[in-house]
């Protein structure tokens, strides 16, 4: 055996010996590829999933890849293509519109005014008959359903509906609440 005799294509043999198997390639290049995946996504967990998908595609094509020196480029291309596919398939949760859903420039209400409104409303509720007041308080202050209010008071749902309707009518007619409307 002479020193001058050797393989014609040394690069291919070097790459083949550097990564004799898919698992050795992943062990050697995994951290670098994960860094690439993280640069494509905002969430580290999504980056891991993205890399896993790209590596699965690479594994499926492992026997067809002739030049193992190009493995990093192959996996990077798989990362980018997979991420692009995910982006295209994503569910759109927000829609552009001409008007903002929030009123623009609405000033915060004055705490003193809110308290005065609360006090005025509460005094109007206290002027209701006891039974109607109890139903209004349970329905609107305690946020119970009509059925729950009926169960608490031991009356029918229809009684709750009619009594609350009459109570709201009285509140609408209350002259002390006229400035509130």
Helices and strands as residue ranges (DSSP letters): H 10-18, H 22-40, H 44-60, G 68-70, H 71-89, H 111-126, H 130-136, I 137-141, H 146-153, H 157-173, G 175-180
